[in-house]
Amino acid sequence: MMGGGVMMLGVGSLMMLLIIGLPVLLVVAVVGLIALLKRPAATVFSSPMQAAQMSAPAVMPTRYCSHCGQGLQAEWAHCPKCGAPIEAK
């Protein structure tokens, strides 16, 4: 007789999980998706550097690193990619 009671308890718990848990999970997923879609595009990126690159206007490099070829801005003294010192021109 005990076996049947344990089986019914398991089935009841499963039904409760489906009836209550599934709608709650669905509501949380919809709210999360809406919150993600309302964010500005710059905050969706994984790092602040990516967000800054998207919001900053494109600057064409005037010179390049002699070690790695990375584009450099005029006021930089070291390459941001490899760290090599930049020769002044």
C-alpha positions, 0 to 999 in steps of 0.5 A, spaced: 500 500 500 505 504 501 508 504 494 502 507 491 502 513 496 509 514 494 507 514 486 501 518 487 506 523 491 511 523 485 505 524 480 502 530 484 509 533 485 510 533 477 503 536 475 504 541 480 511 543 477 508 543 470 501 547 472 505 552 476 512 552 474 511 552 467 507 559 466 512 562 471 518 560 467 514 563 461 512 569 464 520 570 467 522 569 460 518 574 456 519 579 461 527 578 460 526 578 453 522 585 453 528 588 458 533 586 453 530 589 447 528 595 450 536 596 452 540 601 448 544 597 443 551 600 446 549 596 453 548 589 450 555 588 448 560 584 453 565 589 455 565 597 456 571 597 450 566 594 445 561 599 447 566 605 447 568 603 440 561 603 437 559 610 440 566 613 438 566 616 431 571 612 427 578 615 427 583 613 421 590 611 424 595 616 422 601 611 423 602 604 425 606 600 430 612 597 427 612 591 431 604 588 430 601 593 425 596 596 429 593 603 427 595 608 432 593 615 434 598 621 434 598 622 441 600 615 443 607 613 446 605 605 446 602 600 442 595 598 445 596 591 442 603 589 443 605 595 448 611 596 444 614 604 445 612 608 439 618 612 435 616 619 435 616 622 428 
